[in-house]
Amino acid sequence: MSGAGFDDAAQAAADTTLLAILRRMASPLRHDLAGALLIPRMRLQMMRRQLQGDAPDPGRMLGAVDEVLSALNALRAVQISTIGWIEQQEEMSLRLGDALSAAVSSFGLSFSERGISIEQLGSDATGSACYPAQPLRLLLQAGFLLALDQAPPSGRLVVECAADGDGVRVQWRFEVGDASETTGLSEAGLVPDRDRLSPDGVTALCRRFDARFEPQFAAGTLHLAAPPAI
């Protein structure tokens, strides 16, 4: 998944879209880092209180040390993932189904605040396809952010993964609910204009990674080529 044959306008659109996605995903990344850091901090505070007591149990203290070390390893994994995301150099493969489920979980609250639920559809055959993790996550995030920016006041977002010739397609489509439903909070006013994604920008970004994006009303379809051999 690497781009080729870009003109200046497409290159600029892809760059602008990439920067917007990075800025908008920064807050979830900060949340993940803060959450991972909180666990070892709490464990160390508990150890401190235990050491201040009378005759601390060596066995319990060793167990507490192991828990802190485990939490620090988890923190390091989050840190490495975050740095890889920022540098756009994460080198690993990821199942499409796993990446899609993670994205649905990550964006669930944002869509819920708009009065929209998310339904994920797909088969094991397509979901097990593996792609380079960095561009795969990026393109899925682009699709969800574009859908969020163009979402109706309420309803349901259906995200479907299906076979597409020799490759796979991921489609975002809205099923509008009853107009009398609670619409929730709109994110439109919370996102600066420069960070709102456009269909043309997402299309250009997908081209950079040898994928194809087909804009549709308030959503679109991402077409991925056959997964590379692992």
Solvent accessible surface area in square Angstrom, and as a share of the most:
residue,aa,sasa,rsa
1,M,62,0.27
2,S,74,0.48
3,G,37,0.36
4,A,81,0.63
5,G,71,0.69
6,F,47,0.20
7,D,88,0.46
8,D,127,0.66
9,A,78,0.60
10,A,12,0.09
11,Q,73,0.32
12,A,57,0.44
13,A,31,0.24
14,A,0,0.00
15,D,56,0.29
16,T,78,0.45
17,T,8,0.05
18,L,29,0.14
19,L,93,0.46
20,A,2,0.02
21,I,0,0.00
22,L,41,0.20
23,R,85,0.31
24,R,37,0.13
25,M,15,0.06
26,A,31,0.24
27,S,61,0.39
28,P,50,0.31
29,L,37,0.18
30,R,153,0.56
31,H,138,0.62
32,D,73,0.38
33,L,56,0.28
34,A,62,0.48
35,G,34,0.32
36,A,15,0.12
37,L,100,0.50
38,L,92,0.46
39,I,91,0.46
40,P,3,0.02
41,R,147,0.54
42,M,97,0.43
43,R,87,0.32
44,L,93,0.46
45,Q,81,0.36
46,M,80,0.36
47,M,24,0.11
48,R,156,0.57
49,R,153,0.56
50,Q,54,0.24
51,L,102,0.51
52,Q,120,0.53
53,G,40,0.39
54,D,143,0.74
55,A,96,0.74
56,P,52,0.33
57,D,73,0.38
58,P,98,0.62
59,G,49,0.47
60,R,156,0.57
61,M,24,0.11
62,L,121,0.60
63,G,33,0.32
64,A,16,0.12
65,V,58,0.33
66,D,90,0.47
67,E,82,0.37
68,V,10,0.05
69,L,98,0.49
70,S,69,0.45
71,A,11,0.09
72,L,76,0.38
73,N,102,0.53
74,A,57,0.44
75,L,34,0.17
76,R,150,0.55
77,A,59,0.46
78,V,41,0.24
79,Q,89,0.40
80,I,91,0.46
81,S,48,0.31
82,T,10,0.06
83,I,81,0.41
84,G,11,0.10
85,W,17,0.06
86,I,111,0.56
87,E,96,0.43
88,Q,49,0.22
89,Q,129,0.57
90,E,32,0.14
91,E,165,0.74
92,M,94,0.42
93,S,49,0.31
94,L,27,0.14
95,R,107,0.39
96,L,0,0.00
97,G,15,0.15
98,D,70,0.36
99,A,6,0.04
100,L,1,0.01
101,S,55,0.35
102,A,60,0.47
103,A,9,0.07
104,V,27,0.15
105,S,88,0.57
106,S,60,0.39
107,F,10,0.04
108,G,27,0.26
109,L,127,0.63
110,S,29,0.19
111,F,0,0.00
112,S,66,0.42
113,E,75,0.34
114,R,25,0.09
115,G,24,0.23
116,I,4,0.02
117,S,66,0.43
118,I,35,0.18
119,E,56,0.25
120,Q,70,0.31
121,L,65,0.32
122,G,58,0.56
123,S,60,0.39
124,D,128,0.66
125,A,83,0.64
126,T,11,0.07
127,G,10,0.09
128,S,48,0.31
129,A,14,0.11
130,C,38,0.22
131,Y,3,0.01
132,P,42,0.27
133,A,0,0.00
134,Q,10,0.04
135,P,14,0.09
136,L,0,0.00
137,R,69,0.25
138,L,0,0.00
139,L,2,0.01
140,L,1,0.01
141,Q,26,0.12
142,A,0,0.00
143,G,3,0.03
144,F,0,0.00
145,L,6,0.03
146,L,1,0.01
147,A,0,0.00
148,L,3,0.01
149,D,15,0.08
150,Q,62,0.28
151,A,14,0.11
152,P,23,0.14
153,P,89,0.56
154,S,4,0.03
155,G,11,0.11
156,R,93,0.34
157,L,0,0.00
158,V,2,0.01
159,V,0,0.00
160,E,43,0.19
161,C,7,0.04
162,A,22,0.17
163,A,71,0.55
164,D,46,0.24
165,G,77,0.74
166,D,133,0.69
167,G,9,0.09
168,V,8,0.04
169,R,66,0.24
170,V,0,0.00
171,Q,35,0.16
172,W,2,0.01
173,R,77,0.28
174,F,33,0.14
175,E,69,0.31
176,V,104,0.60
177,G,27,0.26
178,D,87,0.45
179,A,101,0.78
180,S,97,0.63
181,E,81,0.36
182,T,118,0.69
183,T,62,0.36
184,G,40,0.38
185,L,130,0.65
186,S,65,0.42
187,E,35,0.16
188,A,48,0.37
189,G,77,0.74
190,L,142,0.71
191,V,16,0.09
192,P,74,0.46
193,D,125,0.65
194,R,158,0.58
195,D,8,0.04
196,R,81,0.29
197,L,13,0.07
198,S,51,0.33
199,P,46,0.29
200,D,112,0.58
201,G,4,0.04
202,V,1,0.00
203,T,38,0.22
204,A,6,0.05
205,L,0,0.00
206,C,1,0.00
207,R,99,0.36
208,R,41,0.15
209,F,34,0.14
210,D,81,0.42
211,A,9,0.07
212,R,135,0.49
213,F,8,0.03
214,E,75,0.33
215,P,62,0.39
216,Q,70,0.31
217,F,193,0.81
218,A,13,0.10
219,A,4,0.03
220,G,0,0.00
221,T,4,0.02
222,L,1,0.00
223,H,22,0.10
224,L,6,0.03
225,A,68,0.52
226,A,54,0.41
227,P,50,0.32
228,P,61,0.39
229,A,108,0.84
230,I,150,0.76
